[in-house]
Amino acid sequence: MNFPIIESSYQFECTKCGNCCSGDQKISLNPYDLNKMARFKGYNHTGMLFDHKLVHLVQAQNKAWIPQIRFKSIAKGHRFCPFLINELDEQNKLLGLCSLHPDKKPLICAMAPVGRILDFKAGSEEYIFVKPAPDCPGVNIKKQNTLTDLQKRLKNELEYEKQFLKILDRAVTKKLPKIFYIDHLYCFPVTSNIENIFYKALTF
């Protein structure tokens, strides 16, 4: 599927519909996301996110093991993010609010509707426009956003993700087992330094 490339700006405004927080959405996480979420829950270790079934590991197409938020299921198979809060506004309109917003939400959510494509071999980086959900009403709102503002706001997290993806690429190449991902990337005390985690994983 081809997505529009974002050169400098894009039009979008979140309407708090909750569509991207429910259904068949897949919210993939990186180690820094896990750290933020564990802190939000008051956990002293990211492994508790797995223990409490808020997060689980799935195998990507490239065979890397990555953490994803485990959506809850209710009647008729409807699924939703466990961090979603549904509230009514003054007009009794249902709002889908993220309890992790703004500082603890995963990078993939904080960037929406912007996606990033990294090619380590070519040394290239592209930003693309990806609908947060197929029926997202926010894509029809003509609010102007700049790519530069997004990059500045998420500068550190974008760099963390780049380091994380390099580790995943190396792990796939070396065919490292699932236990590597668990012990060296995803389960650690929240007081750990993310840079140290990445360094140890790269030298494993």
FIDORO-721305 format. One record per residue: residue number from 1; residue in one letter; z, x, y of N, C-alpha, C in turn. Coordinates in Angstrom, 1 decimal. Layout:
  resi  resn    n_up  n_east  n_north   ca_up  ca_east  ca_north    c_up  c_east  c_north
   NUM     A       Z       X        Y       Z        X         Y       Z       X        Y
...
//
This chain:
  resi  resn    n_up  n_east  n_north   ca_up  ca_east  ca_north    c_up  c_east  c_north
     1     M     0.0     0.8     -1.2     0.0      0.0       0.0     0.0     0.9      1.2
     2     N    -0.9     0.6      2.2    -1.0      1.3       3.4    -0.1     0.7      4.5
     3     F     0.7     1.5      5.2     1.6      1.0       6.3     1.1     1.6      7.6
     4     P     1.2     0.8      8.7     0.8      1.4      10.0     1.6     2.6     10.4
     5     I     0.9     3.6     10.8     1.6      4.9      11.3     2.2     4.6     12.7
     6     I     3.4     5.0     12.9     4.0      4.9      14.2     3.8     6.2     15.0
     7     E     3.0     6.2     16.0     2.8      7.4      16.8     3.9     7.7     17.8
     8     S     4.3     6.7     18.6     5.3      6.9      19.6     6.2     5.7     19.8
     9     S     5.7     4.4     19.5     6.5      3.2      19.8     6.1     2.1     18.8
    10     Y     7.0     1.2     18.7     6.8      0.0      17.8     7.5    -1.2     18.4
    11     Q     7.0    -2.4     18.0     7.6     -3.6      18.5     8.4    -4.3     17.4
    12     F     9.7    -4.6     17.7    10.6     -5.2      16.7    11.9    -5.5     17.3
    13     E    12.6    -6.6     16.9    13.9     -6.9      17.2    14.6    -7.7     16.1
    14     C    15.7    -7.2     15.6    16.4     -7.9      14.5    16.9    -9.2     15.0
    15     T    16.7   -10.3     14.2    17.1    -11.6      14.5    18.4   -12.0     13.7
    16     K    18.9   -11.1     12.9    20.1    -11.3      12.1    19.9   -12.5     11.1
    17     C    18.7   -12.5     10.5    18.3    -13.6       9.6    18.9   -13.3      8.2
    18     G    19.2   -12.0      7.9    19.8    -11.7       6.6    18.8   -11.5      5.5
    19     N    17.5   -11.7      5.8    16.5    -11.7       4.7    16.4   -10.3      4.1
    20     C    16.6    -9.2      4.9    16.5     -7.9       4.3    17.8    -7.5      3.5
    21     C    18.8    -8.4      3.6    20.1     -8.1       2.9    20.2    -9.0      1.6
    22     S    19.1    -9.6      1.2    19.2    -10.5       0.1    17.9   -10.5     -0.7
    23     G    17.9   -11.2     -1.8    16.7    -11.3      -2.7    16.5   -10.0     -3.5
    24     D    15.3    -9.6     -3.5    14.9     -8.4      -4.4    14.9    -7.1     -3.6
    25     Q    15.6    -7.0     -2.5    15.6     -5.8      -1.7    16.3    -4.7     -2.5
    26     K    15.8    -3.4     -2.3    16.4     -2.3      -2.9    16.9    -1.4     -1.8
    27     I    18.2    -1.2     -1.7    18.8     -0.3      -0.7    19.2     1.0     -1.3
    28     S    18.3     2.0     -1.2    18.6      3.3      -1.7    19.5     4.1     -0.8
    29     L    20.3     5.0     -1.3    21.3      5.7      -0.5    21.2     7.2     -0.7
    30     N    21.8     7.9      0.2    21.9      9.4       0.1    23.4     9.7      0.1
    31     P    23.8    11.0     -0.1    25.2     11.3      -0.2    25.9    11.0      1.1
    32     Y    25.3    11.2      2.3    26.0     10.9       3.5    26.2     9.4      3.7
    33     D    25.3     8.6      3.2    25.5      7.1       3.2    26.7     6.8      2.3
    34     L    26.8     7.4      1.2    28.0      7.2       0.3    29.3     7.5      1.0
    35     N    29.3     8.7      1.7    30.5      9.1       2.4    30.9     8.1      3.5
    36     K    29.9     7.6      4.2    30.2      6.6       5.3    30.8     5.3      4.7
    37     M    30.1     4.9      3.6    30.5      3.6       3.0    31.9     3.7      2.4
    38     A    32.2     4.8      1.7    33.5      5.0       1.1    34.6     5.0      2.2
    39     R    34.3     5.7      3.3    35.3      5.7       4.4    35.5     4.3      4.9
    40     F    34.4     3.5      5.1    34.5      2.1       5.5    35.5     1.3      4.6
    41     K    35.4     1.5      3.3    36.2      0.8       2.4    37.6     1.4      2.3
    42     G    37.9     2.5      2.9    39.2      3.1       2.8    39.4     3.9      1.5
    43     Y    38.3     4.3      0.9    38.4      5.1      -0.3    38.5     6.5      0.0
    44     N    39.2     7.3     -0.8    39.3      8.8      -0.6    38.2     9.5     -1.4
    45     H    37.4     8.8     -2.2    36.4      9.5      -3.0    35.2     8.5     -3.2
    46     T    34.0     9.1     -3.0    32.8      8.3      -3.1    32.6     7.7     -4.5
    47     G    33.2     8.3     -5.5    33.1      7.8      -6.9    33.7     6.4     -7.0
    48     M    34.6     6.0     -6.1    35.2      4.7      -6.1    34.2     3.6     -5.8
    49     L    33.1     3.9     -5.1    32.0      3.0      -4.8    31.4     2.6     -6.2
    50     F    31.2     3.5     -7.1    30.7      3.2      -8.4    31.7     2.5     -9.2
    51     D    33.0     2.9     -9.2    34.0      2.3     -10.0    34.2     0.8     -9.6
    52     H    34.0     0.5     -8.3    34.2     -0.9      -7.9    32.9    -1.7     -7.9
    53     K    31.9    -1.1     -8.5    30.6     -1.7      -8.7    29.9    -2.2     -7.4
    54     L    30.1    -1.4     -6.4    29.4     -1.6      -5.1    28.1    -0.9     -5.1
    55     V    28.0     0.2     -5.9    26.9      1.1      -6.0    26.6     1.4     -7.5
    56     H    25.3     1.6     -7.8    25.0      2.0      -9.2    23.8     3.0     -9.1
    57     L    23.6     3.7    -10.2    22.5      4.7     -10.2    21.3     4.0    -10.9
    58     V    20.1     4.3    -10.3    18.8      3.9     -10.9    17.9     5.1    -11.0
    59     Q    17.0     5.1    -11.9    16.0      6.2     -12.0    14.7     5.8    -11.3
    60     A    14.4     6.7    -10.3    13.1      6.4      -9.6    11.9     6.8    -10.4
    61     Q    10.7     6.5     -9.8     9.5      6.7     -10.5     9.3     8.2    -10.9
    62     N     9.9     9.1    -10.0     9.7     10.5     -10.2    10.8    11.1    -11.2
    63     K    11.6    10.1    -11.8    12.7     10.4     -12.7    14.0    10.9    -12.1
    64     A    14.0    11.0    -10.8    15.3     11.4     -10.1    16.2    10.2    -10.2
    65     W    17.5    10.5    -10.3    18.6      9.4     -10.3    19.1     9.3     -8.8
    66     I    19.0     8.1     -8.4    19.4      7.8      -7.0    20.4     6.6     -6.9
    67     P    21.3     6.6     -6.0    22.2      5.5      -5.9    21.6     4.4     -5.1
    68     Q    21.9     3.2     -5.5    21.5      2.0      -4.7    22.7     1.0     -4.6
    69     I    22.7     0.2     -3.5    23.7     -0.8      -3.4    23.5    -1.8     -4.5
    70     R    24.6    -2.2     -5.2    24.5     -3.2      -6.2    24.6    -4.6     -5.6
    71     F    23.6    -5.3     -5.6    23.6     -6.7      -5.0    24.4    -7.6     -5.8
    72     K    25.1    -8.6     -5.2    25.9     -9.6      -5.9    24.9   -10.7     -6.3
    73     S    25.2   -11.4     -7.4    24.4    -12.5      -7.8    25.2   -13.8     -7.7
    74     I    24.6   -14.9     -7.2    25.2    -16.2      -7.2    24.3   -17.2     -7.9
    75     A    24.6   -18.4     -7.8    23.8    -19.5      -8.5    22.3   -19.4     -8.3
    76     K    21.6   -19.7     -9.3    20.1    -19.7      -9.3    19.5   -18.3     -9.1
    77     G    20.3   -17.3     -9.4    19.7    -15.9      -9.4    19.6   -15.3     -8.0
    78     H    20.2   -16.0     -7.0    20.1    -15.5      -5.6    21.0   -14.2     -5.5
    79     R    20.5   -13.2     -4.9    21.2    -11.9      -4.8    21.4   -11.5     -3.4
    80     F    22.5   -10.9     -3.1    22.7    -10.5      -1.7    23.6    -9.2     -1.7
    81     C    23.5    -8.5     -0.6    24.3     -7.2      -0.4    25.7    -7.6     -0.3
    82     P    26.6    -6.8     -0.9    28.0     -7.1      -0.9    28.6    -6.9      0.5
    83     F    27.9    -6.2      1.4    28.4     -5.9       2.7    27.9    -6.9      3.8
    84     L    27.2    -8.0      3.3    26.6     -9.0       4.1    27.7   -10.0      4.5
    85     I    27.8   -10.4      5.7    28.7    -11.4       6.2    27.8   -12.6      6.8
    86     N    28.0   -13.8      6.3    27.2    -14.9       6.8    28.2   -15.7      7.7
    87     E    27.7   -15.9      9.0    28.5    -16.6      10.0    27.5   -17.6     10.7
    88     L    28.1   -18.6     11.3    27.4    -19.6      12.1    27.5   -19.2     13.6
    89     D    26.4   -19.2     14.4    26.5    -19.0      15.8    26.9   -20.3     16.5
    90     E    26.8   -20.3     17.8    27.2    -21.4      18.6    26.3   -22.6     18.4
    91     Q    25.1   -22.4     18.0    24.1    -23.5      17.7    24.1   -23.8     16.2
    92     N    25.1   -23.4     15.4    25.2    -23.6      14.0    24.1   -23.0     13.2
    93     K    23.5   -21.9     13.8    22.4    -21.2      13.1    23.1   -20.1     12.2
    94     L    22.7   -20.0     11.0    23.3    -19.0      10.1    22.8   -17.6     10.4
    95     L    23.8   -16.8     10.6    23.5    -15.4      10.9    23.9   -14.5      9.7
    96     G    23.0   -13.5      9.4    23.3    -12.5       8.4    23.8   -11.2      9.1
    97     L    25.1   -11.0      9.1    25.6     -9.8       9.8    26.0    -8.8      8.8
    98     C    25.8    -7.5      9.1    26.1     -6.4       8.3    27.5    -5.9      8.7
    99     S    28.4    -5.9      7.7    29.8     -5.4       8.0    29.8    -3.9      8.2
   100     L    28.8    -3.2      7.8    28.7     -1.8       8.0    28.1    -1.4      9.4
   101     H    27.6    -2.4     10.1    26.9     -2.1      11.4    28.0    -1.8     12.5
   102     P    27.7    -0.8     13.3    26.5      0.0      13.4    26.6     1.4     12.8
   103     D    27.8     1.9     12.7    28.0      3.3      12.3    28.1     3.7     10.9
   104     K    28.3     2.7     10.0    28.5      3.0       8.6    27.4     2.5      7.7
   105     K    26.3     1.9      8.3    25.3      1.4       7.5    24.4     2.5      7.0
   106     P    23.7     2.3      5.8    22.8      3.3       5.2    21.7     3.7      6.2
   107     L    21.2     4.9      6.0    20.1      5.3       6.9    18.9     4.4      6.8
   108     I    18.5     4.0      5.6    17.4      3.2       5.4    17.5     1.9      6.2
   109     C    18.7     1.4      6.3    18.9      0.1       7.1    19.0     0.4      8.6
   110     A    19.6     1.5      9.0    19.6      1.9      10.4    18.3     2.2     11.0
   111     M    17.3     2.6     10.1    16.0      3.0      10.6    15.1     1.8     10.7
   112     A    15.3     0.7      9.9    14.4     -0.4       9.8    14.0    -0.9     11.1
   113     P    12.7    -1.2     11.3    11.6     -1.2      10.3    10.8     0.1     10.2
   114     V    11.4     1.2     10.5    10.8      2.5      10.5    11.0     3.2      9.1
   115     G    10.0     3.6      8.5    10.1      4.4       7.3     9.6     5.8      7.6
   116     R     9.9     6.8      6.7     9.5      8.2       6.9     8.9     8.7      5.7
   117     I     7.8     9.4      5.8     7.1     10.0       4.7     7.2    11.6      4.9
   118     L     7.8    12.3      4.0     7.9     13.7       4.0     7.0    14.3      3.0
   119     D     6.3    15.3      3.3     5.5     16.1       2.4     5.9    17.5      2.5
   120     F     6.7    18.0      1.6     7.3     19.3       1.7     6.2    20.4      1.5
   121     K     5.3    20.1      0.6     4.2     21.1       0.3     3.4    21.3      1.6
   122     A     3.0    20.2      2.2     2.2     20.3       3.4     3.0    20.6      4.7
   123     G     4.3    20.4      4.6     5.1     20.6       5.7     4.9    19.5      6.8
   124     S     4.6    18.3      6.3     4.3     17.2       7.3     5.3    16.1      7.2
   125     E     5.4    15.4      8.3     6.3     14.2       8.4     5.6    13.1      9.2
   126     E     5.6    11.9      8.6     5.0     10.8       9.3     6.0     9.6      9.3
   127     Y     6.0     8.8     10.4     6.8      7.6      10.5     5.9     6.4     10.4
   128     I     6.3     5.4      9.6     5.5      4.3       9.4     6.3     3.0      9.6
   129     F     5.5     1.9      9.9     6.1      0.6      10.1     6.2    -0.2      8.8
   130     V     7.4    -0.5      8.4     7.6     -1.2       7.1     8.4    -2.5      7.4
   131     K     7.9    -3.6      7.1     8.7     -4.9       7.2    10.0    -4.8      6.5
   132     P    11.1    -5.0      7.1    12.4     -5.0       6.4    12.4    -6.0      5.2
   133     A    11.7    -7.1      5.3    11.6     -8.1       4.3    10.2    -8.8      4.5
   134     P     9.6    -9.3      3.4     8.3     -9.9       3.6     8.2   -11.0      4.6
   135     D     9.4   -11.8      4.8     9.4    -12.9       5.7    10.2   -12.6      7.0
   136     C    10.3   -11.3      7.3    11.1    -10.9       8.5    10.6   -11.4      9.8
   137     P    11.3   -12.3     10.5    10.9    -12.8      11.8    10.9   -11.8     12.9
   138     G    11.7   -10.7     12.7    11.8     -9.7      13.8    10.5    -9.0     14.1
   139     V     9.6    -8.9     13.1     8.3     -8.2      13.3     7.4    -8.9     14.3
   140     N     7.8   -10.2     14.6     6.9    -11.0      15.5     7.5   -11.0     17.0
   141     I     8.6   -10.3     17.2     9.2    -10.2      18.5     8.6    -8.9     19.2
   142     K     8.2    -9.1     20.4     7.5     -8.0      21.2     8.4    -7.1     21.9
   143     K     9.6    -6.8     21.4    10.5     -5.8      22.0    10.0    -4.4     21.7
   144     Q     9.9    -3.6     22.8     9.3     -2.3      22.6    10.4    -1.3     22.2
   145     N    10.2    -0.5     21.2    11.1      0.5      20.8    10.4     1.9     20.7
   146     T    11.0     3.0     21.0    10.4      4.2      20.9    10.9     5.1     19.7
   147     L    10.0     5.8     19.1    10.3      6.6      18.0    11.2     7.7     18.4
   148     T    11.1     8.2     19.6    11.9      9.3      20.1    13.4     8.9     20.2
   149     D    13.6     7.6     20.7    15.0      7.1      20.8    15.6     7.1     19.4
   150     L    14.9     6.6     18.4    15.4      6.5      17.0    15.7     7.9     16.5
   151     Q    14.8     8.8     16.7    15.0     10.2      16.2    16.3    10.8     16.8
   152     K    16.5    10.6     18.1    17.7     11.1      18.8    18.9    10.5     18.3
   153     R    18.9     9.2     18.1    20.1      8.5      17.6    20.5     8.9     16.2
   154     L    19.5     9.1     15.4    19.8      9.4      14.0    19.5    10.9     13.6
   155     K    19.5    11.8     14.6    19.1     13.1      14.4    19.8    13.8     13.2
   156     N    21.1    13.8     13.1    21.8     14.4      12.1    21.5    13.8     10.7
   157     E    21.5    12.5     10.7    21.3     11.8       9.4    19.9    12.0      8.9
   158     L    18.9    12.1      9.7    17.5     12.4       9.3    17.4    13.8      8.7
   159     E    18.2    14.7      9.3    18.2     16.1       8.7    18.9    16.1      7.4
   160     Y    20.0    15.4      7.2    20.7     15.3       6.0    19.8    14.7      4.9
   161     E    19.1    13.7      5.3    18.2     13.1       4.3    17.1    14.0      3.8
   162     K    16.6    14.8      4.8    15.5     15.8       4.4    16.1    16.8      3.4
   163     Q    17.3    17.3      3.7    17.9     18.2       2.7    18.1    17.6      1.4
   164     F    18.6    16.3      1.4    18.8     15.6       0.2    17.5    15.4     -0.7
   165     L    16.4    15.1      0.0    15.1     14.9      -0.7    14.6    16.2     -1.3
   166     K    14.9    17.3     -0.6    14.5     18.6      -1.1    15.3    18.9     -2.4
   167     I    16.6    18.5     -2.4    17.4     18.7      -3.7    16.9    17.9     -4.8
   168     L    16.5    16.6     -4.5    16.0     15.7      -5.5    14.7    16.3     -6.1
   169     D    13.8    16.8     -5.2    12.6     17.4      -5.6    12.8    18.6     -6.6
   170     R    13.8    19.4     -6.3    14.2     20.6      -7.1    14.8    20.1     -8.4
   171     A    15.6    19.1     -8.4    16.2     18.5      -9.6    15.2    18.0    -10.6
   172     V    14.2    17.3    -10.0    13.1     16.7     -10.8    12.3    17.9    -11.5
   173     T    12.0    18.9    -10.7    11.2     20.0     -11.2    11.9    20.7    -12.3
   174     K    13.2    20.9    -12.1    14.0     21.6     -13.2    14.5    20.7    -14.3
   175     K    14.2    19.4    -14.2    14.6     18.4     -15.2    16.1    18.4    -15.4
   176     L    16.8    18.4    -14.3    18.3     18.4     -14.4    18.7    17.0    -15.0
   177     P    19.8    17.0    -15.7    20.3     15.8     -16.4    21.0    14.9    -15.4
   178     K    21.2    13.7    -15.8    21.9     12.7     -14.9    23.2    13.1    -14.5
   179     I    24.0    13.8    -15.3    25.3     14.3     -14.9    25.3    15.2    -13.7
   180     F    24.2    15.9    -13.5    24.1     16.8     -12.3    24.2    16.0    -11.1
   181     Y    23.4    14.9    -11.1    23.4     14.0      -9.9    24.8    13.4     -9.6
   182     I    25.5    13.0    -10.7    26.8     12.4     -10.5    27.8    13.5    -10.0
   183     D    27.9    14.6    -10.7    28.9     15.6     -10.4    28.6    16.4     -9.1
   184     H    27.4    16.6     -8.8    27.0     17.6      -7.7    26.5    16.9     -6.5
   185     L    26.2    15.6     -6.5    25.6     15.0      -5.4    26.3    13.7     -4.9
   186     Y    26.7    12.9     -5.9    27.1     11.5      -5.5    28.6    11.2     -5.6
   187     C    29.4    12.1     -6.3    30.8     11.8      -6.4    31.6    13.0     -5.9
   188     F    32.3    12.7     -4.7    33.0     13.8      -4.1    34.1    13.2     -3.1
   189     P    35.1    14.0     -2.8    36.1     13.5      -1.8    35.4    13.2     -0.4
   190     V    35.9    12.2      0.3    35.2     11.9       1.5    35.5    12.9      2.6
   191     T    36.5    13.8      2.3    36.7     14.9       3.3    35.8    16.1      3.1
   192     S    35.0    16.0      2.1    34.1     17.1       1.8    33.0    17.3      2.9
   193     N    32.6    18.5      3.1    31.5     18.8       4.0    30.2    18.6      3.4
   194     I    29.4    17.8      4.0    28.1     17.4       3.4    27.2    18.6      3.2
   195     E    27.2    19.5      4.2    26.4     20.7       4.1    26.8    21.6      2.9
   196     N    28.1    21.6      2.6    28.6     22.4       1.4    28.1    21.8      0.1
   197     I    28.1    20.4      0.1    27.7     19.7      -1.1    26.2    20.0     -1.4
   198     F    25.4    20.0     -0.3    24.0     20.3      -0.5    23.8    21.7     -0.9
   199     Y    24.5    22.7     -0.3    24.4     24.1      -0.7    24.7    24.3     -2.1
   200     K    25.8    23.7     -2.6    26.2     23.9      -4.0    25.1    23.3     -5.0
   201     A    24.6    22.1     -4.5    23.6     21.5      -5.4    22.3    22.3     -5.4
   202     L    21.9    22.9     -4.3    20.7     23.7      -4.3    20.9    25.0     -5.1
   203     T    22.1    25.5     -5.3    22.3     26.7      -6.0    22.8    26.5     -7.5
   204     F    22.7    25.2     -7.9    23.2     24.9      -9.2    22.2    25.5    -10.3
//
